């Protein structure tokens, strides 16, 4: 019997029930933080020696030397050439669509000239070197390679370094093929907190990067938190989430499977349905029961839905939008007949899927927008990964002689109001010219 919360927004206990549903302890376990500090500290101090030791211990294979951690370019090319033709064609289609979408995000430098000849603007430049972490333990995600690497390459990143664990020394051919297709420059067979430490501080073998992106387990997330400031990071991602707003016009099997699509990630993923039609919600539950039988990851789906899933009966679609803004989900599906009417009412979501044909799974793999999205309600202030994450901005200020007079008086006055005499005189000296 499938267990999943059934809530009604009209009940007096709903606010408490919703708070309990959304509560998630994202703080890292103390023992994880302590272990990560030790691992990263060892990599910072001992470099390749620490990488080799941790690889032997955690990934259960023994590299001949630190140089053996790097995957040769010919191996990447061979992985792509040897890929199943259907898988390769799908990867190529996905990569092309991701590239085309992200090219629209590219921001060039800009400037404007004021009447007195002063030029103001912004120089936008790519990162010199970025690091991409790709999981390789319980699951491997070539789609994440494309999403991260293509965005970085469109931005113009000088060098893209990928790290991925290879448990028992086994390489994932599809991940390597995706790296070759996306134009990753160098790939290293190292994972965990030690890989994050190597990217942050550099070793004799692995160069230090400017920013680290990509998903990982609790140790990887903790290591990214630890090195932030030494390098930039994309985000510290939480469990995957989907919120479906339905108006009872979509085939309930579609909605049920869309909820499953996030629940199958892991036992703490979250899947929520908002609908004003109680009878429709009942039909969704019925088909969930029947569809679950054939799911390879049925046990994970069942536990996920029991732990953090919910079916919420709302008063109307307007209330559904209000609740969605409070939840700020990673993935938001508008499985309704007229999604355009709801879109202006929605402010917080990582990605919004418009209409019943827009399944979250298409967005995950090949629609084009990035599938690296803010989780745990951070969509209130964060955005999907994009080209802009691999670019930085420098302000351009070229003051004309006339501008030095008019602006200098303003700067001098404000500087003295703050008690900063050197600032004031710096501006005043230019007035004398």
Secondary structure, DSSP 8 states (H G I E B T S, - for coil): ----EEEETTSTTHHHHHHHHH----S--HHHHHHHHHHHHHHHHHTHHHHHHHHHHHS----SSGGGGEE-HHHHHHHHHTS-HHHHHHHHHHHHHHHHHHHTT----EEEE-TTS-EEEEEEEE-SEEEEEE--SS---HHHHHHHHHHHHHHT-SEEEEEE--GGG---HHHHHHHHHHT-SEEE---HHHHHHHHHH--SSS---SEEE----HHHHHHHHHHBTTBEES----S-EEEEEE-S-S-HHHHHHHHHHHHTT-TT-EEEEEES-HHHHHHHHHHHHHHHTT-TTHHHHHHHHHHH-EEEE-SSHHHHHHHHHHH--SEEEEESTTHHHHHTT----SEEEESTT--HHHHHHTSSS-S----TTGGGT-----GGGGEEEEEEEE--HHHHHHHHHHHHHHHHHTT-HHHHHHHHHHHT-
